[in-house]
Amino acid sequence: MADTCPKCGFTGLGSDRCPQCGVVVALYQASLDTLRRGPQARATPPGLARAIVAPAAVTAPPAPPSAGAGAAVPTSAAPGGVRRAVFMGSGAALFGIHVVNVLLTLVTLGVYYFWAKVKLRAYLLSETEFEGDRFAYHGTGREMLVGFLKALVFFFIPLMLLHTLPELLGASPLVRGATATAGYLLAS
């Protein structure tokens, strides 16, 4: 057991828990060791086909003898500095996601489209690995729906009004040309 707390530096610890900050010393040191090791590659379940977009060209140099067991070993790029992303997913899983997304989009009359895009992006990014780390997608279908509704209110509806109101009101060709120009400027 340590005499000082690794988190706050309190000296004279009498138990496994620090009386000043309340941290459990053994758990805290274990989590620090895990952080020092860095991200670990996931184990591949047997029988799972993995599609590789590009071969992983990252090699780790041997650890120096002075480095401890928990020391992080930096990875270096392949010869020539080329780094490649690797897709770890399967086509069958992607096809399954696509089929479910299409069916739910049809059943909900297109409302599920935004959640379908999120599900597809989350799968593709979570199965893509770059230098031992996987990407993540944190967007939600609700955020995409709200963004679409904002674009509808601020762009589509004014453009439609600029296009249809002059014709409905029987405006002169000069007014129609001016509204068409305004609509073009708003759209671009």
Backbone as JSON Lines, residues from 0, in Angstrom:
{"i":0,"aa":"M","n":[0.84,-1.18,0.0],"ca":[0.0,0.0,0.0],"c":[0.89,1.25,0.0]}
{"i":1,"aa":"A","n":[0.44,2.28,-0.69],"ca":[1.23,3.5,-0.82],"c":[1.08,4.36,0.43]}
{"i":2,"aa":"D","n":[2.12,5.15,0.71],"ca":[2.1,6.07,1.85],"c":[1.45,7.4,1.49]}
{"i":3,"aa":"T","n":[1.46,7.75,0.19],"ca":[0.86,9.0,-0.25],"c":[-0.23,8.7,-1.28]}
{"i":4,"aa":"C","n":[-1.22,9.55,-1.31],"ca":[-2.32,9.4,-2.27],"c":[-1.82,9.8,-3.66]}
{"i":5,"aa":"P","n":[-2.02,8.96,-4.69],"ca":[-1.55,9.31,-6.03],"c":[-2.36,10.43,-6.67]}
{"i":6,"aa":"K","n":[-3.54,10.71,-6.14],"ca":[-4.37,11.75,-6.74],"c":[-4.12,13.12,-6.13]}
{"i":7,"aa":"C","n":[-4.21,13.21,-4.79],"ca":[-4.1,14.52,-4.16],"c":[-2.78,14.75,-3.43]}
{"i":8,"aa":"G","n":[-1.97,13.67,-3.24],"ca":[-0.67,13.81,-2.6],"c":[-0.72,13.8,-1.09]}
{"i":9,"aa":"F","n":[-1.85,13.41,-0.5],"ca":[-1.99,13.34,0.95],"c":[-1.03,12.29,1.5]}
{"i":10,"aa":"T","n":[-0.26,12.64,2.51],"ca":[0.71,11.71,3.07],"c":[0.15,11.03,4.31]}
{"i":11,"aa":"G","n":[0.67,9.86,4.61],"ca":[0.27,9.13,5.8],"c":[-1.04,8.4,5.64]}
{"i":12,"aa":"L","n":[-1.24,7.73,4.53],"ca":[-2.46,6.95,4.34],"c":[-2.47,5.77,5.3]}
{"i":13,"aa":"G","n":[-3.55,5.56,5.98],"ca":[-3.66,4.43,6.91],"c":[-4.51,3.31,6.35]}
{"i":14,"aa":"S","n":[-5.23,3.56,5.27],"ca":[-6.09,2.53,4.68],"c":[-5.99,2.61,3.16]}
{"i":15,"aa":"D","n":[-6.83,1.83,2.49],"ca":[-6.82,1.8,1.03],"c":[-7.54,3.03,0.45]}
{"i":16,"aa":"R","n":[-8.28,3.76,1.27],"ca":[-9.03,4.95,0.81],"c":[-8.39,6.19,1.4]}
{"i":17,"aa":"C","n":[-8.23,7.22,0.56],"ca":[-7.65,8.48,1.01],"c":[-8.68,9.25,1.83]}
{"i":18,"aa":"P","n":[-8.34,9.69,3.03],"ca":[-9.31,10.43,3.83],"c":[-9.55,11.85,3.32]}
{"i":19,"aa":"Q","n":[-8.64,12.39,2.52],"ca":[-8.8,13.77,2.04],"c":[-9.69,13.84,0.8]}
{"i":20,"aa":"C","n":[-9.37,13.02,-0.23],"ca":[-10.14,13.1,-1.48],"c":[-11.1,11.93,-1.65]}
{"i":21,"aa":"G","n":[-10.95,10.86,-0.86],"ca":[-11.88,9.74,-0.91],"c":[-11.62,8.74,-2.02]}
{"i":22,"aa":"V","n":[-10.51,8.83,-2.71],"ca":[-10.21,7.92,-3.81],"c":[-9.71,6.58,-3.25]}
{"i":23,"aa":"V","n":[-10.11,5.49,-3.91],"ca":[-9.58,4.17,-3.56],"c":[-8.27,4.03,-4.33]}
{"i":24,"aa":"V","n":[-7.16,3.92,-3.61],"ca":[-5.82,4.0,-4.19],"c":[-5.59,2.91,-5.22]}
{"i":25,"aa":"A","n":[-5.95,1.66,-4.93],"ca":[-5.7,0.55,-5.85],"c":[-6.47,0.74,-7.15]}
{"i":26,"aa":"L","n":[-7.73,1.16,-7.07],"ca":[-8.53,1.37,-8.28],"c":[-7.99,2.55,-9.09]}
{"i":27,"aa":"Y","n":[-7.57,3.59,-8.4],"ca":[-7.04,4.76,-9.09],"c":[-5.76,4.41,-9.84]}
{"i":28,"aa":"Q","n":[-4.87,3.66,-9.2],"ca":[-3.62,3.28,-9.86],"c":[-3.89,2.33,-11.02]}
{"i":29,"aa":"A","n":[-4.87,1.44,-10.89],"ca":[-5.21,0.54,-11.99],"c":[-5.74,1.33,-13.18]}
{"i":30,"aa":"S","n":[-6.57,2.35,-12.93],"ca":[-7.08,3.15,-14.05],"c":[-5.97,3.98,-14.69]}
{"i":31,"aa":"L","n":[-5.01,4.45,-13.9],"ca":[-3.87,5.17,-14.47],"c":[-3.04,4.24,-15.35]}
{"i":32,"aa":"D","n":[-2.85,3.0,-14.92],"ca":[-2.1,2.05,-15.74],"c":[-2.82,1.76,-17.04]}
{"i":33,"aa":"T","n":[-4.14,1.67,-16.99],"ca":[-4.92,1.44,-18.21],"c":[-4.78,2.63,-19.16]}
{"i":34,"aa":"L","n":[-4.8,3.83,-18.62],"ca":[-4.62,5.01,-19.47],"c":[-3.23,5.06,-20.08]}
{"i":35,"aa":"R","n":[-2.24,4.64,-19.33],"ca":[-0.86,4.66,-19.84],"c":[-0.67,3.66,-20.99]}
{"i":36,"aa":"R","n":[-1.4,2.54,-20.93],"ca":[-1.27,1.53,-21.99],"c":[-1.85,2.03,-23.3]}
{"i":37,"aa":"G","n":[-2.84,2.88,-23.24],"ca":[-3.45,3.41,-24.45],"c":[-4.5,2.47,-25.0]}
{"i":38,"aa":"P","n":[-5.05,2.81,-26.18],"ca":[-6.1,1.99,-26.77],"c":[-5.56,0.63,-27.2]}
{"i":39,"aa":"Q","n":[-6.35,-0.39,-26.98],"ca":[-5.98,-1.75,-27.35],"c":[-6.82,-2.19,-28.54]}
{"i":40,"aa":"A","n":[-6.27,-3.0,-29.4],"ca":[-7.01,-3.51,-30.55],"c":[-8.06,-4.51,-30.06]}
{"i":41,"aa":"R","n":[-9.23,-4.52,-30.7],"ca":[-10.29,-5.44,-30.34],"c":[-9.98,-6.82,-30.87]}
{"i":42,"aa":"A","n":[-10.39,-7.83,-30.13],"ca":[-10.2,-9.2,-30.58],"c":[-11.25,-9.53,-31.63]}
{"i":43,"aa":"T","n":[-10.86,-10.29,-32.64],"ca":[-11.77,-10.68,-33.7],"c":[-12.46,-11.97,-33.31]}
{"i":44,"aa":"P","n":[-13.8,-12.0,-33.29],"ca":[-14.49,-13.25,-33.02],"c":[-14.19,-14.26,-34.12]}
{"i":45,"aa":"P","n":[-14.01,-15.54,-33.8],"ca":[-13.7,-16.52,-34.82],"c":[-14.84,-16.64,-35.82]}
{"i":46,"aa":"G","n":[-14.5,-16.8,-37.08],"ca":[-15.49,-16.98,-38.13],"c":[-16.06,-15.68,-38.67]}
{"i":47,"aa":"L","n":[-15.67,-14.54,-38.13],"ca":[-16.21,-13.27,-38.6],"c":[-15.34,-12.76,-39.73]}
{"i":48,"aa":"A","n":[-15.95,-12.56,-40.88],"ca":[-15.2,-12.06,-42.03],"c":[-14.98,-10.58,-41.85]}
{"i":49,"aa":"R","n":[-13.76,-10.14,-42.07],"ca":[-13.43,-8.73,-41.92],"c":[-12.97,-8.2,-43.27]}
{"i":50,"aa":"A","n":[-13.62,-7.17,-43.73],"ca":[-13.22,-6.54,-44.98],"c":[-12.2,-5.47,-44.68]}
{"i":51,"aa":"I","n":[-11.07,-5.54,-45.31],"ca":[-10.01,-4.57,-45.06],"c":[-9.94,-3.64,-46.25]}
{"i":52,"aa":"V","n":[-10.14,-2.36,-46.0],"ca":[-10.08,-1.36,-47.05],"c":[-8.65,-1.23,-47.55]}
{"i":53,"aa":"A","n":[-7.72,-1.13,-46.64],"ca":[-6.31,-1.03,-46.99],"c":[-5.53,-1.76,-45.9]}
{"i":54,"aa":"P","n":[-4.43,-2.39,-46.26],"ca":[-3.68,-3.11,-45.23],"c":[-3.14,-2.15,-44.19]}
{"i":55,"aa":"A","n":[-3.17,-2.59,-42.96],"ca":[-2.65,-1.76,-41.88],"c":[-1.14,-1.73,-41.99]}
{"i":56,"aa":"A","n":[-0.62,-0.55,-42.2],"ca":[0.81,-0.4,-42.41],"c":[1.46,0.27,-41.22]}
{"i":57,"aa":"V","n":[0.93,0.0,-40.04],"ca":[1.46,0.62,-38.83],"c":[2.21,-0.45,-38.05]}
{"i":58,"aa":"T","n":[3.43,-0.19,-37.73],"ca":[4.21,-1.14,-36.96],"c":[4.69,-0.46,-35.69]}
{"i":59,"aa":"A","n":[4.83,-1.25,-34.65],"ca":[5.29,-0.7,-33.38],"c":[6.74,-1.11,-33.17]}
{"i":60,"aa":"P","n":[7.61,-0.17,-32.85],"ca":[9.0,-0.53,-32.59],"c":[9.09,-1.29,-31.28]}
{"i":61,"aa":"P","n":[10.12,-2.11,-31.1],"ca":[10.24,-2.83,-29.84],"c":[10.45,-1.85,-28.69]}
{"i":62,"aa":"A","n":[9.9,-2.21,-27.55],"ca":[10.0,-1.35,-26.38],"c":[11.43,-1.36,-25.85]}
{"i":63,"aa":"P","n":[11.93,-0.21,-25.42],"ca":[13.27,-0.18,-24.85],"c":[13.28,-0.95,-23.53]}
{"i":64,"aa":"P","n":[14.41,-1.53,-23.15],"ca":[14.45,-2.33,-21.94],"c":[14.12,-1.55,-20.68]}
{"i":65,"aa":"S","n":[14.31,-0.25,-20.68],"ca":[14.05,0.54,-19.48],"c":[12.57,0.82,-19.28]}
{"i":66,"aa":"A","n":[11.75,0.64,-20.33],"ca":[10.33,0.94,-20.22],"c":[9.64,-0.13,-19.39]}
{"i":67,"aa":"G","n":[8.74,0.29,-18.52],"ca":[8.0,-0.64,-17.68],"c":[6.95,-1.37,-18.48]}
{"i":68,"aa":"A","n":[6.28,-2.32,-17.86],"ca":[5.27,-3.11,-18.55],"c":[4.07,-2.26,-18.94]}
{"i":69,"aa":"G","n":[3.76,-1.22,-18.19],"ca":[2.6,-0.39,-18.49],"c":[2.9,0.81,-19.36]}
{"i":70,"aa":"A","n":[4.14,0.95,-19.83],"ca":[4.5,2.12,-20.62],"c":[3.89,2.02,-22.0]}
{"i":71,"aa":"A","n":[3.41,3.13,-22.52],"ca":[2.83,3.15,-23.85],"c":[3.93,3.15,-24.89]}
{"i":72,"aa":"V","n":[3.74,2.32,-25.92],"ca":[4.71,2.24,-27.0],"c":[4.14,3.01,-28.18]}
{"i":73,"aa":"P","n":[4.8,4.08,-28.62],"ca":[4.25,4.85,-29.73],"c":[4.35,4.06,-31.02]}
{"i":74,"aa":"T","n":[3.34,4.24,-31.87],"ca":[3.38,3.58,-33.18],"c":[3.96,4.55,-34.18]}
{"i":75,"aa":"S","n":[4.64,4.01,-35.15],"ca":[5.2,4.87,-36.19],"c":[4.56,4.5,-37.51]}
{"i":76,"aa":"A","n":[4.6,5.42,-38.42],"ca":[4.0,5.2,-39.73],"c":[4.86,4.24,-40.52]}
{"i":77,"aa":"A","n":[4.26,3.68,-41.54],"ca":[4.96,2.76,-42.41],"c":[6.04,3.52,-43.18]}
{"i":78,"aa":"P","n":[6.95,2.79,-43.83],"ca":[7.97,3.48,-44.62],"c":[7.33,4.42,-45.62]}
{"i":79,"aa":"G","n":[7.83,5.6,-45.7],"ca":[7.29,6.6,-46.62],"c":[6.21,7.45,-45.96]}
{"i":80,"aa":"G","n":[5.89,7.21,-44.7],"ca":[4.91,8.03,-44.0],"c":[3.47,7.77,-44.4]}
{"i":81,"aa":"V","n":[3.15,6.62,-44.99],"ca":[1.79,6.33,-45.43],"c":[0.99,5.75,-44.26]}
{"i":82,"aa":"R","n":[-0.16,6.32,-44.01],"ca":[-1.06,5.82,-42.97],"c":[-2.36,5.45,-43.63]}
{"i":83,"aa":"R","n":[-2.95,4.35,-43.21],"ca":[-4.14,3.85,-43.88],"c":[-5.25,3.56,-42.88]}
{"i":84,"aa":"A","n":[-6.46,3.79,-43.33],"ca":[-7.64,3.45,-42.54],"c":[-8.04,2.02,-42.89]}
{"i":85,"aa":"V","n":[-8.59,1.31,-41.92],"ca":[-9.02,-0.07,-42.12],"c":[-10.49,-0.17,-41.75]}
{"i":86,"aa":"F","n":[-11.29,-0.75,-42.64],"ca":[-12.71,-0.97,-42.37],"c":[-12.87,-2.37,-41.81]}
{"i":87,"aa":"M","n":[-13.39,-2.47,-40.59],"ca":[-13.47,-3.75,-39.9],"c":[-14.87,-4.37,-39.98]}
{"i":88,"aa":"G","n":[-15.81,-3.73,-40.61],"ca":[-17.18,-4.24,-40.66],"c":[-17.37,-5.27,-41.75]}
{"i":89,"aa":"S","n":[-18.61,-5.72,-41.88],"ca":[-18.92,-6.71,-42.9],"c":[-20.03,-6.19,-43.8]}
{"i":90,"aa":"G","n":[-20.02,-6.65,-45.02],"ca":[-21.05,-6.26,-45.97],"c":[-22.43,-6.76,-45.57]}
{"i":91,"aa":"A","n":[-22.48,-7.93,-44.93],"ca":[-23.77,-8.48,-44.51],"c":[-24.43,-7.59,-43.46]}
{"i":92,"aa":"A","n":[-23.66,-7.11,-42.51],"ca":[-24.21,-6.23,-41.49],"c":[-24.67,-4.91,-42.11]}
{"i":93,"aa":"L","n":[-23.89,-4.39,-43.03],"ca":[-24.26,-3.14,-43.71],"c":[-25.54,-3.33,-44.52]}
{"i":94,"aa":"F","n":[-25.66,-4.46,-45.19],"ca":[-26.87,-4.74,-45.96],"c":[-28.08,-4.87,-45.04]}
{"i":95,"aa":"G","n":[-27.91,-5.5,-43.89],"ca":[-29.0,-5.62,-42.93],"c":[-29.47,-4.27,-42.42]}
{"i":96,"aa":"I","n":[-28.53,-3.39,-42.13],"ca":[-28.88,-2.04,-41.69],"c":[-29.63,-1.31,-42.8]}
{"i":97,"aa":"H","n":[-29.19,-1.48,-44.03],"ca":[-29.83,-0.81,-45.17],"c":[-31.27,-1.3,-45.35]}
{"i":98,"aa":"V","n":[-31.48,-2.6,-45.28],"ca":[-32.83,-3.15,-45.46],"c":[-33.78,-2.64,-44.38]}
{"i":99,"aa":"V","n":[-33.34,-2.67,-43.13],"ca":[-34.17,-2.17,-42.03],"c":[-34.46,-0.68,-42.22]}
{"i":100,"aa":"N","n":[-33.44,0.09,-42.61],"ca":[-33.63,1.53,-42.8],"c":[-34.64,1.82,-43.9]}
{"i":101,"aa":"V","n":[-34.56,1.09,-45.01],"ca":[-35.5,1.31,-46.12],"c":[-36.91,0.98,-45.69]}
{"i":102,"aa":"L","n":[-37.1,-0.17,-45.02],"ca":[-38.43,-0.56,-44.6],"c":[-39.03,0.44,-43.6]}
{"i":103,"aa":"L","n":[-38.25,0.85,-42.61],"ca":[-38.76,1.81,-41.63],"c":[-39.02,3.18,-42.25]}
{"i":104,"aa":"T","n":[-38.23,3.57,-43.22],"ca":[-38.46,4.84,-43.91],"c":[-39.76,4.78,-44.7]}
{"i":105,"aa":"L","n":[-40.03,3.66,-45.35],"ca":[-41.28,3.51,-46.1],"c":[-42.49,3.48,-45.16]}
{"i":106,"aa":"V","n":[-42.39,2.76,-44.06],"ca":[-43.5,2.64,-43.12],"c":[-43.82,3.99,-42.48]}
{"i":107,"aa":"T","n":[-42.8,4.79,-42.17],"ca":[-43.02,6.08,-41.51],"c":[-43.18,7.23,-42.51]}
{"i":108,"aa":"L","n":[-43.33,6.9,-43.78],"ca":[-43.51,7.89,-44.84],"c":[-42.36,8.9,-44.9]}
{"i":109,"aa":"G","n":[-41.14,8.43,-44.68],"ca":[-39.96,9.26,-44.83],"c":[-39.44,9.91,-43.57]}
{"i":110,"aa":"V","n":[-40.19,9.84,-42.48],"ca":[-39.76,10.51,-41.25],"c":[-38.52,9.82,-40.68]}
{"i":111,"aa":"Y","n":[-38.43,8.49,-40.81],"ca":[-37.31,7.74,-40.25],"c":[-36.0,7.98,-41.03]}
{"i":112,"aa":"Y","n":[-36.06,8.67,-42.13],"ca":[-34.88,8.89,-42.98],"c":[-33.69,9.44,-42.2]}
{"i":113,"aa":"F","n":[-33.94,10.38,-41.31],"ca":[-32.85,11.01,-40.56],"c":[-32.21,10.04,-39.58]}
{"i":114,"aa":"W","n":[-33.02,9.22,-38.93],"ca":[-32.48,8.22,-38.02],"c":[-31.75,7.12,-38.79]}
{"i":115,"aa":"A","n":[-32.21,6.85,-40.01],"ca":[-31.54,5.86,-40.86],"c":[-30.14,6.35,-41.23]}
{"i":116,"aa":"K","n":[-30.02,7.63,-41.56],"ca":[-28.7,8.18,-41.88],"c":[-27.77,8.11,-40.68]}
{"i":117,"aa":"V","n":[-28.3,8.38,-39.5],"ca":[-27.49,8.32,-38.28],"c":[-27.01,6.89,-38.03]}
{"i":118,"aa":"K","n":[-27.92,5.93,-38.2],"ca":[-27.55,4.53,-37.96],"c":[-26.47,4.09,-38.94]}
{"i":119,"aa":"L","n":[-26.6,4.47,-40.2],"ca":[-25.61,4.11,-41.21],"c":[-24.26,4.77,-40.93]}
{"i":120,"aa":"R","n":[-24.26,6.06,-40.64],"ca":[-23.01,6.76,-40.35],"c":[-22.33,6.21,-39.09]}
{"i":121,"aa":"A","n":[-23.13,5.93,-38.07],"ca":[-22.56,5.39,-36.83],"c":[-21.91,4.04,-37.08]}
{"i":122,"aa":"Y","n":[-22.55,3.19,-37.89],"ca":[-21.96,1.88,-38.18],"c":[-20.67,2.03,-38.98]}
{"i":123,"aa":"L","n":[-20.72,2.82,-40.03],"ca":[-19.53,2.96,-40.88],"c":[-18.35,3.54,-40.1]}
{"i":124,"aa":"L","n":[-18.59,4.55,-39.31],"ca":[-17.49,5.16,-38.57],"c":[-17.0,4.28,-37.42]}
{"i":125,"aa":"S","n":[-17.9,3.58,-36.74],"ca":[-17.47,2.74,-35.62],"c":[-16.69,1.53,-36.1]}
{"i":126,"aa":"E","n":[-16.86,1.15,-37.35],"ca":[-16.14,0.0,-37.89],"c":[-14.89,0.43,-38.68]}
{"i":127,"aa":"T","n":[-14.58,1.7,-38.69],"ca":[-13.39,2.19,-39.38],"c":[-12.32,2.5,-38.35]}
{"i":128,"aa":"E","n":[-11.14,1.95,-38.58],"ca":[-10.04,2.08,-37.64],"c":[-8.88,2.81,-38.31]}
{"i":129,"aa":"F","n":[-8.27,3.71,-37.55],"ca":[-7.09,4.44,-38.04],"c":[-6.07,4.46,-36.92]}
{"i":130,"aa":"E","n":[-4.94,3.86,-37.15],"ca":[-3.85,3.76,-36.18],"c":[-4.31,3.21,-34.84]}
{"i":131,"aa":"G","n":[-5.15,2.18,-34.89],"ca":[-5.58,1.5,-33.67],"c":[-6.77,2.12,-32.98]}
{"i":132,"aa":"D","n":[-7.28,3.25,-33.43],"ca":[-8.43,3.9,-32.83],"c":[-9.6,3.86,-33.79]}
{"i":133,"aa":"R","n":[-10.79,3.7,-33.25],"ca":[-12.0,3.7,-34.05],"c":[-12.66,5.07,-33.99]}
{"i":134,"aa":"F","n":[-13.32,5.42,-35.09],"ca":[-14.04,6.68,-35.14],"c":[-15.39,6.52,-34.44]}
{"i":135,"aa":"A","n":[-16.05,7.64,-34.18],"ca":[-17.37,7.62,-33.56],"c":[-18.22,8.72,-34.17]}
{"i":136,"aa":"Y","n":[-19.52,8.46,-34.27],"ca":[-20.46,9.45,-34.78],"c":[-21.43,9.75,-33.65]}
{"i":137,"aa":"H","n":[-21.56,11.01,-33.28],"ca":[-22.36,11.38,-32.13],"c":[-23.63,12.14,-32.49]}
{"i":138,"aa":"G","n":[-23.93,12.26,-33.76],"ca":[-25.14,12.96,-34.17],"c":[-26.38,12.13,-33.87]}
{"i":139,"aa":"T","n":[-27.53,12.8,-33.85],"ca":[-28.79,12.1,-33.61],"c":[-29.77,12.42,-34.74]}
{"i":140,"aa":"G","n":[-30.75,11.55,-34.89],"ca":[-31.78,11.77,-35.9],"c":[-32.59,13.02,-35.61]}
{"i":141,"aa":"R","n":[-32.81,13.29,-34.34],"ca":[-33.57,14.48,-33.96],"c":[-32.85,15.75,-34.4]}
{"i":142,"aa":"E","n":[-31.53,15.79,-34.21],"ca":[-30.76,16.97,-34.62],"c":[-30.85,17.16,-36.13]}
{"i":143,"aa":"M","n":[-30.79,16.08,-36.89],"ca":[-30.88,16.19,-38.34],"c":[-32.27,16.63,-38.77]}
{"i":144,"aa":"L","n":[-33.31,16.12,-38.1],"ca":[-34.68,16.53,-38.41],"c":[-34.88,18.01,-38.12]}
{"i":145,"aa":"V","n":[-34.4,18.49,-36.99],"ca":[-34.53,19.91,-36.64],"c":[-33.77,20.78,-37.65]}
{"i":146,"aa":"G","n":[-32.59,20.34,-38.07],"ca":[-31.84,21.08,-39.08],"c":[-32.58,21.15,-40.4]}
{"i":147,"aa":"F","n":[-33.21,20.03,-40.79],"ca":[-34.0,20.01,-42.02],"c":[-35.19,20.96,-41.93]}
{"i":148,"aa":"L","n":[-35.86,20.95,-40.78],"ca":[-37.02,21.84,-40.61],"c":[-36.6,23.31,-40.64]}
{"i":149,"aa":"K","n":[-35.45,23.61,-40.06],"ca":[-34.94,24.99,-40.12],"c":[-34.65,25.4,-41.56]}
{"i":150,"aa":"A","n":[-34.02,24.52,-42.32],"ca":[-33.74,24.83,-43.73],"c":[-35.03,25.0,-44.5]}
{"i":151,"aa":"L","n":[-36.04,24.2,-44.18],"ca":[-37.33,24.29,-44.84],"c":[-37.96,25.65,-44.58]}
{"i":152,"aa":"V","n":[-37.92,26.09,-43.34],"ca":[-38.56,27.36,-42.96],"c":[-37.8,28.55,-43.53]}
{"i":153,"aa":"F","n":[-36.48,28.53,-43.48],"ca":[-35.7,29.71,-43.87],"c":[-35.32,29.76,-45.34]}
{"i":154,"aa":"F","n":[-35.39,28.63,-46.06],"ca":[-34.99,28.66,-47.46],"c":[-36.1,28.19,-48.4]}
{"i":155,"aa":"F","n":[-36.65,27.01,-48.18],"ca":[-37.59,26.44,-49.13],"c":[-38.89,27.24,-49.2]}
{"i":156,"aa":"I","n":[-39.46,27.55,-48.06],"ca":[-40.74,28.29,-48.07],"c":[-40.58,29.69,-48.67]}
{"i":157,"aa":"P","n":[-39.55,30.48,-48.3],"ca":[-39.4,31.77,-48.98],"c":[-39.15,31.65,-50.48]}
{"i":158,"aa":"L","n":[-38.4,30.63,-50.9],"ca":[-38.18,30.45,-52.33],"c":[-39.48,30.12,-53.05]}
{"i":159,"aa":"M","n":[-40.28,29.28,-52.46],"ca":[-41.55,28.93,-53.1],"c":[-42.49,30.15,-53.15]}
{"i":160,"aa":"L","n":[-42.47,30.95,-52.08],"ca":[-43.31,32.15,-52.09],"c":[-42.83,33.15,-53.15]}
{"i":161,"aa":"L","n":[-41.52,33.31,-53.29],"ca":[-41.0,34.22,-54.32],"c":[-41.34,33.73,-55.72]}
{"i":162,"aa":"H","n":[-41.49,32.44,-55.87],"ca":[-41.79,31.9,-57.19],"c":[-43.29,31.95,-57.5]}
{"i":163,"aa":"T","n":[-44.13,31.62,-56.53],"ca":[-45.56,31.48,-56.82],"c":[-46.39,32.75,-56.59]}
{"i":164,"aa":"L","n":[-46.04,33.59,-55.61],"ca":[-46.88,34.76,-55.32],"c":[-47.0,35.73,-56.5]}
{"i":165,"aa":"P","n":[-45.94,36.08,-57.2],"ca":[-46.11,37.0,-58.32],"c":[-47.04,36.45,-59.4]}
{"i":166,"aa":"E","n":[-47.0,35.13,-59.62],"ca":[-47.88,34.55,-60.63],"c":[-49.33,34.52,-60.14]}
{"i":167,"aa":"L","n":[-49.54,34.21,-58.86],"ca":[-50.89,34.18,-58.32],"c":[-51.52,35.57,-58.26]}
{"i":168,"aa":"L","n":[-50.72,36.58,-57.99],"ca":[-51.23,37.95,-57.9],"c":[-51.28,38.66,-59.25]}
{"i":169,"aa":"G","n":[-50.78,38.01,-60.29],"ca":[-50.8,38.61,-61.63],"c":[-49.88,39.8,-61.74]}
{"i":170,"aa":"A","n":[-48.68,39.69,-61.21],"ca":[-47.73,40.8,-61.23],"c":[-47.16,40.99,-62.64]}
{"i":171,"aa":"S","n":[-46.59,42.16,-62.85],"ca":[-46.01,42.49,-64.15],"c":[-44.73,41.67,-64.38]}
{"i":172,"aa":"P","n":[-44.3,41.57,-65.63],"ca":[-43.08,40.82,-65.93],"c":[-41.85,41.4,-65.21]}
{"i":173,"aa":"L","n":[-41.83,42.68,-64.95],"ca":[-40.7,43.29,-64.25],"c":[-40.63,42.78,-62.81]}
{"i":174,"aa":"V","n":[-41.79,42.7,-62.13],"ca":[-41.85,42.2,-60.75],"c":[-41.48,40.72,-60.72]}
{"i":175,"aa":"R","n":[-41.97,39.95,-61.71],"ca":[-41.65,38.53,-61.78],"c":[-40.14,38.34,-61.96]}
{"i":176,"aa":"G","n":[-39.54,39.14,-62.8],"ca":[-38.09,39.06,-63.0],"c":[-37.32,39.43,-61.74]}
{"i":177,"aa":"A","n":[-37.8,40.43,-61.02],"ca":[-37.14,40.84,-59.78],"c":[-37.25,39.75,-58.72]}
{"i":178,"aa":"T","n":[-38.42,39.12,-58.59],"ca":[-38.57,38.05,-57.6],"c":[-37.78,36.82,-58.0]}
{"i":179,"aa":"A","n":[-37.67,36.54,-59.29],"ca":[-36.85,35.41,-59.74],"c":[-35.38,35.66,-59.42]}
{"i":180,"aa":"T","n":[-34.93,36.91,-59.58],"ca":[-33.55,37.26,-59.25],"c":[-33.32,37.16,-57.74]}
{"i":181,"aa":"A","n":[-34.28,37.63,-56.96],"ca":[-34.16,37.55,-55.5],"c":[-34.12,36.07,-55.06]}
{"i":182,"aa":"G","n":[-34.96,35.24,-55.68],"ca":[-34.95,33.82,-55.36],"c":[-33.63,33.16,-55.71]}
{"i":183,"aa":"Y","n":[-33.08,33.54,-56.85],"ca":[-31.78,33.0,-57.26],"c":[-30.68,33.41,-56.27]}
{"i":184,"aa":"L","n":[-30.71,34.68,-55.84],"ca":[-29.7,35.14,-54.89],"c":[-29.87,34.46,-53.54]}
{"i":185,"aa":"L","n":[-31.1,34.2,-53.12],"ca":[-31.34,33.53,-51.85],"c":[-30.89,32.07,-51.9]}
{"i":186,"aa":"A","n":[-31.07,31.44,-53.05],"ca":[-30.7,30.03,-53.19],"c":[-29.2,29.83,-53.32]}
{"i":187,"aa":"S","n":[-28.48,30.82,-53.81],"ca":[-27.05,30.61,-54.02],"c":[-26.2,31.1,-52.89]}
